[in-house]
C-alpha cells in the first residue's frame, strides 16, 4: 500500500505530468504522419530521456508509443495509407467504411478500442509480471540462454517473410553485436583497428538508421501521398458503446491475442493486428462482409495492437528481453536510468513499477480526449508536405544519435544502418529481426558462454534442468515449425511448386 | 535496390564464412575450452548456411509480396542501370556523412541548414518551402538540443545567438 501511494506521488510530480502530455501530443502527430512509425517516434525520443528523471523518461516512451499506435489509424482510415505498420492490417477495411460515409465510426472504433486494449493489456502486465518474477528468481544462465534464444526464434517465426531470411537477419544482428570487446573474454573482435568500434555497436544508432533513415530513403523513391480533403467530423464516440456491446466477444479475443503476442519476445503491435484481423475474419458470423467496411475486424485488431504494447513490457522488465522493437529501446533507457530489468525490480523498486502501471492507465485514458482533438485536427496536420517533414527527420537522426554519446561516429553508423535497412527491406529480409539480434546479442552470448564454462563444455545441463528443458523444447518447436509447414504443404499439394510464388 | 536471392544469399555466405574464419583466429583464453572465438564461429556458420538456403530459393514460398512499395509499375519508367535516379535512396546517407565531415568546421547551424535544404529539394520541395525550412528547422533543433538538452553542438563559423 505504501508503495502504491509512493507511486502516485512519483507520477504526480510536475515534470512527469508535463512529460506525459508533451509526449502524447508528439506521439499522436508522429504516428499520424505516414511513414513515421511508433518505433521511430520512440527512437527519436531517447536523447530527450537523458535529461529527464527515470519515471518521466519511462512515461514519455509509454505515452508516445501508445498514442502513435492509435493515431496510425487516422491516415489509414482517411487516406488508405497506414500511419504506422501496426495499422496496415485493417487499413482497407477502415477506408471502405470512410467511403460508405462512416469515417466517424471507423475512427471512433480505432480510438475507443485502442484505449480499451491498452487498459486490458496493462492489467495483464500488472497480473502477470509479479507471478513470473517469482519464478524468474530461480533462473540461472541456462534458462536465460533459452529465453533469449526463444525470443529470437519467435521474432523470426512471426515475421511476414521467408523464415530463412528472417533467421539470416537475426544472425546478422547477432554478428553485429559481436563487434567490440563487450564479450565474456573482453577480447576485441571485428574492430578493424578502429577505436570507435571497440565499445561495440550501440542499439540506438542501429535502430534510428534502420527505422528512420531508411524511411526517408523510401520517401526518396516513392510518390507523395495524396492530400486529405478538408472535412468536418460528426460525433466520434457516438456509436462506440453499441459496437462494444455488439462485438464484445471479438473485442476480448483481440485483447487476449494482443497480450499473448506482446508477451512473445520480438513480436509486436503490427503482428498482433495482422493475427487478430485474420482471426476475426475466420471466426466471424458474417465473414463475407469483411473488406466492405465492416467494423468487426477493426474492433478486434484495434484492441489487439494496443493490448500488445503493454504486455510487451513483461519480458522486457523481467528478463531484459524486448517484447517488441519499442521495448527494445525502452530497455536501453531502463538501464540508463538505473532501473535494470530483472525479477528483483518488482521487489526492490516496487513503487517504480506501480508508477509504470499508473502511467500506462493514464496514457490510455487521456488518449480518448486527445485522440478526438487529433482526429479533428488531422485534416490540418496531414496536409504537412512530406518534403517539409522528412528533412527535419534527417536532421533529428543526426543530432539525436550524436547526443547519445556526443560522438560523431554514431552519425556515421546511422547512415550505414539506414542503407542496410533499406536494402534488407527491399529484398524481403525483416529488419525487426536484425534489431533484436543486435539488442540481444550480448545477452545470448553471455549466457551461452558462461553456461558452457560452468558445465565444462558439457551441453547436458542445457536440457537437464526442468525449466530449461521446457524452454528448449519450445525453442526447437519454433525452429522446426516452418519445416513442418513446408512438409505439410508438400504432402497436401504434391503437384504444385511450393506455394506457386513466381515473383 | 532489388537484388536476386542468389546475390543476397552469396553475400551472406561470404560474410558468414569470413566471420567464422576470422573468428576462429581470435586468441583463446588460457585454461578455458570456450573463448571469444566460439560465438562468432557459430553465428558465421549459421549465416553461411542460411545464405546457401536462400541462394537455392528455399523458403521463398513463405514470402508475402510487398504491397504498394514499388513506385514504378512495370513498364512505366525504366531507369537504366547507370541512371542517376537509381542513386536517389543514397541521398539521406550522403547528407549524414556530409554532416559528420562538415559540422566541426562549419558549425551546427550552417551544416544543418545545408542538410535540410538539400533533403527538401531532393524530395521535390519548392524553394519557397525549402529555404524558410532550412533557416527555421536548424534554429529550432539547436534551441531544443543545445539549450534544453545541453548537447554540445559545435558553434563553428556561425554561433547561435543564445
Interface residues (C-beta under 8 A of the other chain):
Chain A: X47 X48 X50 X51 X160 X161 X162 X163 X164 X165 X167 X168 X171 X172 X174 X175 X178 X183 X184 X185 X187 X189 X190 X213 X216 X217 X218 X219 X220 X221 X222 X223 X224 X385 X386 X387 X388 X390 X391 X392 X394 X395 X396 X397 X398 X399 X402 X403 X406 X408 X411 X412 X414 X415 X416 X418 X419 X422 X423 X426 X427 X428 X429 X445 X448 X449 X452 X453 X456 X457 X482 X485 X486 X489 X498 X499 X500 X501 X503
Chain B: X1 X2 X3 X5 X8 X12 X15 X16 X19 X22 X23 X26 X27 X29 X32 X33 X34 X35 X36 X38 X39 X40 X43 X44 X46 X47 X50 X51 X53 X54 X58 X59 X60 X61 X62 X63 X64 X65 X66 X69 X71 X88 X89 X90 X91 X92 X93 X94 X95 X96 X97 X99 X100 X103 X104 X112 X115 X116 X117 X119 X120 X122 X123 X124 X125 X129 X130 X133 X134 X137 X138 X141 X145 X148 X149 X150 X151 X152 X153
